[in-house]
Every structure is written in structure tokens, then in C-alpha cells.
């Protein structure tokens, strides 16, 4: 990854694992400073020590459960308190679930909606005005190929990612030519703890494919963010799948998705 023209500060949620962690590594390796947000304070501190000692970048850690009330506002307040300018906002935190909707734990559904939708929306709403005033800034929101379909047994997750894609594309259009860009990355299944959290390790879908690395997805996403692309889909087979989804009747796609996602 090319070095940044000047040190840029990226705020990354869900920064201690998966794509979020890989994005943090890429940004730090390019000479960028970091604000890392996640729940695991021990892991955050370990990453802070690693990035500062090995790469010489400035790292701020904010231990926060982003499903809690006022969490997004508290993150913003802490950044303002420390007088940190956020150049790149990377809304990566999110999780899924793999159950029939009627059998799902509603507390988990509620947390998913708060994290995947509300927190992402609020952080974007908080930081975007300052970027517009400066006529510079980049926002990267993690959606999913699931955003393009209804997903039986992952109904809420797919719905939240459809929201993320729609919101991101709409805001990207609103701020066009302002100097600010908004990118939605739509990765397919990727090696991460995501599948463990949503209890989907034994799904038919995962048994059919070899999962690409989180590192690859992060590289594609970061490059697209720098270029200001509105939407990026890592891996050619994910692009092919999304292309097919647009051509095949929605009812067929939903039926096939249900068979593949069922645990």
C-alpha cells in the first residue's frame, strides 16, 4: 500500500479482529494515525503498543460497546475532547445471526440493529458535517453481498446490510463534488470470527466455498475508499453473484439463499 501524502487519522470501529483489524494494519503501514474502537480493552492496548512501536504512528484507543445507549455520541465526544481530526471514518463493526426469525433471541436482534444500523448512522451523522466544512474526508461503511438479497435464516442481518448499502450510496450522491466521499464495501464470506458469532460454522454455504482472507477484503476496501468509489465488491465470484442476483427473479434468489444459509 502506498504511503499517504500526509498523516491521516482513521477512526475504525470493530478494530480488533477481521476486516477491521486488517484495515487498521493497512492504514498504519501507510503512515496513518488511528483511533481504534472496540469492546476488548486488552486487545486494543496490545494493538496500540504494536502499531506505535513498530510503525511509529499515533494511536488512540476507545473501549466502547457500541450497542449501548449513547455509545456513538460518547465516541465522538472523546475524539473532540482529545482534539483529534478524523480524516477517514471506517464504520466496520457489525455482527450477524443464523436462526429462523421466529426462533431468534430478540435481544440479539435488537443489538444487531443498533450496531449495524443505528451506531453506523449516528457516527456518520456526527463526523460528516466536519468533513464537509473542510471539503475533505472519506467514509467507508461495511455492508455485504447480503445487502443485495433477502436472506432466510439471516433475515435481520441481510436487512441491516441492505440499509447500510442504500444509506451509503445515497449520502455519496448527496456529497458528490464536495471533496468528501462515501464508500460501501460489500464483502462476501470472509475468514473471521463472524461465522462463530452468528453460529454458522456448519452451514451448507461455508462448506461449498473457500473463504478469502480478511486481509484481501480490507486491501480492496481501503483502495476503493482512497479512490472515492461508491461501492466495491471484493472477489470476482462475489461480483458475478451480485450480477446474477440482479437478473434472476428475487423469489428464486431468496429460496436458494435459504437453502444455503440454513445451519
Secondary structure by P-SEA (a helix, b strand, c coil): ccccccbbbbbbccccccaaaaaaaaaaaabbbbbcccccaaaaaaaaaaaaaacbbbbbbbbccccccaaaaaaaaaaaaacccccbbbcccccccccccccccaaaaaaaaaaacaaaaaaaaacaaaaaaaccbbbbbbbccccccccccaaaaaaaaaaaaaaaaaaaaaaccccbbbbbbbbccccccccccccccccaaaaacccccaaaaaaaaaaaaaaccccccccaaaaaaaaaaacccaaaaaaaaaaaacc
